[in-house]
Amino acid sequence: MTDIAREICLFAEEKRLPRDIMSQKQVKDFLDVIETKTAIGERNYCMFRLLYHTGIRKGELVNLNVYDIDLEESQMLVTGKFGKKRIVPMGRNIAENTRKYLKDIRPVLVKESPGQEKVFVTRKGETFSKNMVNLLARRYSERSGIAKRIT
C-alpha cells in the first residue's frame, strides 16, 4: 500500500526579501543628487519620491495616467501586473510634490503633445519607458556613491 499523503506539500516555499534594499541615508543621498532647478530634474525628483514612498513598480509608474491621481484624497489608482487595479495611498508630502509637478512642470513637458495622458513624460512629451527609469536610477545611484544595484 502506498501513502499518497507523503507527496503533499503543506507549506509553500519561503520567499526571501531582497538583500540590497537602500537605507534611509542612501535614499536621502540618492534624492539629493537630483538637480531640481530644471523641469527634467523636478520630474525625476517627483518620480523617484513617488516610487520610494508608495512602493509602486516602475511599470506602474510609467503607465500612470493623470486621471488616476486623486490629490484631494492623496491616493492613486494603479494598474499592476495582469491589469489588476488597486488604490495606493500617497502621503501628504508626496501628494503636494506631485501636485506641484502636475501644475507647474508637466504642462511645460507636454506642450508638443497636448493629448498626452501619462503623468511622467519625456522632454518632448512622449511616454516614458521602464528602461529610462532604470537608466536614471543607475545614473543617480552612481552620482550619490551607492555601489549596489537599485531596486
C-alpha positions as CSV (number, residue, x, y, z in Angstrom):
1,M,0.0,0.0,0.0
2,T,1.3,3.5,-0.9
3,D,0.9,6.5,1.4
4,I,-0.1,9.3,-1.0
5,A,-0.1,11.9,1.8
6,R,3.7,11.9,1.8
7,E,3.6,13.6,-1.6
8,I,1.5,16.6,-0.4
9,C,3.5,19.7,0.3
10,L,1.8,21.6,3.2
11,F,3.8,24.8,3.0
12,A,4.8,26.9,0.1
13,E,8.4,27.7,-0.4
14,E,9.7,30.5,1.7
15,K,10.1,33.7,-0.2
16,R,13.2,35.8,0.6
17,L,13.2,39.6,0.7
18,P,15.7,41.4,-1.5
19,R,19.1,41.9,0.2
20,D,20.1,45.1,-1.4
21,I,17.4,47.4,0.0
22,M,18.6,51.0,0.3
23,S,19.0,52.5,3.7
24,Q,17.2,55.8,4.6
25,K,20.6,57.6,4.3
26,Q,21.1,56.1,0.8
27,V,17.7,57.2,-0.3
28,K,18.3,60.7,1.0
29,D,21.7,60.8,-0.8
30,F,20.1,59.5,-3.9
31,L,17.3,62.1,-3.9
32,D,19.8,64.9,-3.0
33,V,21.8,64.4,-6.2
34,I,18.8,65.1,-8.4
35,E,19.0,68.7,-9.7
36,T,15.6,70.2,-9.1
37,K,16.3,73.6,-10.8
38,T,15.2,72.3,-14.2
39,A,11.9,70.8,-15.4
40,I,13.5,67.5,-16.1
41,G,15.1,67.4,-12.6
42,E,11.7,68.2,-11.0
43,R,10.1,65.4,-12.9
44,N,12.8,63.0,-11.9
45,Y,12.6,64.0,-8.3
46,C,8.9,63.6,-8.2
47,M,9.1,60.2,-10.0
48,F,11.7,58.7,-7.6
49,R,9.9,60.1,-4.5
50,L,6.7,58.5,-5.7
51,L,8.4,55.2,-6.3
52,Y,10.1,55.2,-2.9
53,H,7.2,56.4,-0.8
54,T,4.4,54.4,-2.4
55,G,6.2,51.2,-3.3
56,I,4.7,51.0,-6.8
57,R,6.6,49.3,-9.5
58,K,8.4,51.2,-12.3
59,G,6.0,49.7,-14.9
60,E,3.1,51.0,-12.8
61,L,4.7,54.4,-12.6
62,V,5.2,54.8,-16.3
63,N,1.6,53.7,-17.0
64,L,0.1,56.1,-14.5
65,N,-2.4,58.5,-16.2
66,V,-3.2,62.0,-14.9
67,Y,-6.8,60.9,-14.2
68,D,-5.5,58.1,-12.0
69,I,-4.3,60.5,-9.3
70,D,-6.7,61.9,-6.7
71,L,-4.7,64.7,-5.0
72,E,-7.7,65.6,-2.8
73,E,-7.8,62.1,-1.2
74,S,-4.0,61.7,-1.5
75,Q,-4.3,58.4,-3.4
76,M,-3.9,57.0,-6.9
77,L,-5.4,54.2,-8.9
78,V,-2.6,51.9,-10.0
79,T,-2.8,49.2,-12.7
80,G,-0.5,46.4,-11.7
81,K,0.5,43.1,-13.2
82,F,-2.1,41.3,-15.3
83,G,-4.3,44.5,-15.3
84,K,-5.1,44.2,-11.6
85,K,-6.1,47.6,-10.2
86,R,-5.6,48.8,-6.7
87,I,-5.7,52.1,-4.8
88,V,-2.4,53.2,-3.4
89,P,-2.3,55.9,-0.7
90,M,0.1,58.8,-1.0
91,G,1.5,60.7,1.9
92,R,0.6,64.4,2.1
93,N,4.1,65.5,1.3
94,I,4.2,63.2,-1.8
95,A,0.7,64.4,-2.9
96,E,1.9,68.0,-2.6
97,N,5.1,67.3,-4.5
98,T,3.0,65.5,-7.2
99,R,0.6,68.5,-7.3
100,K,3.5,70.9,-7.9
101,Y,4.8,68.7,-10.7
102,L,1.4,68.3,-12.4
103,K,0.6,72.0,-12.1
104,D,4.0,73.6,-12.9
105,I,6.3,71.1,-14.7
106,R,4.2,68.7,-16.7
107,P,2.4,71.4,-18.8
108,V,5.8,72.5,-20.0
109,L,6.8,69.0,-21.0
110,V,3.5,68.1,-22.8
111,K,3.3,71.4,-24.8
112,E,4.1,69.5,-28.0
113,S,1.8,66.6,-27.1
114,P,-1.5,68.1,-25.9
115,G,-3.4,64.8,-25.8
116,Q,-0.8,63.0,-23.6
117,E,-2.4,61.4,-20.6
118,K,0.6,59.8,-18.9
119,V,1.8,61.5,-15.7
120,F,5.5,61.2,-16.4
121,V,6.7,62.1,-19.9
122,T,9.9,62.9,-21.8
123,R,11.1,66.4,-22.5
124,K,9.2,66.0,-25.9
125,G,6.0,65.0,-24.1
126,E,6.3,61.3,-25.1
127,T,5.5,58.3,-23.0
128,F,8.3,57.4,-20.5
129,S,9.8,53.9,-20.6
130,K,10.8,51.5,-17.8
131,N,14.3,51.4,-19.3
132,M,14.6,55.2,-18.9
133,V,13.7,54.8,-15.3
134,N,16.4,52.2,-14.9
135,L,18.9,54.5,-16.7
136,L,18.1,57.4,-14.4
137,A,18.2,55.2,-11.3
138,R,21.7,54.0,-12.3
139,R,22.9,57.5,-13.1
140,Y,21.7,58.9,-9.7
141,S,23.0,56.0,-7.7
142,E,26.4,56.4,-9.2
143,R,26.4,60.1,-8.5
144,S,25.3,59.5,-4.9
145,G,28.0,56.9,-4.4
146,I,25.7,54.0,-3.9
147,A,27.6,51.0,-5.2
148,K,24.7,48.5,-5.3
149,R,22.0,47.7,-7.8
150,I,18.9,49.9,-7.1
151,T,15.6,48.1,-7.0
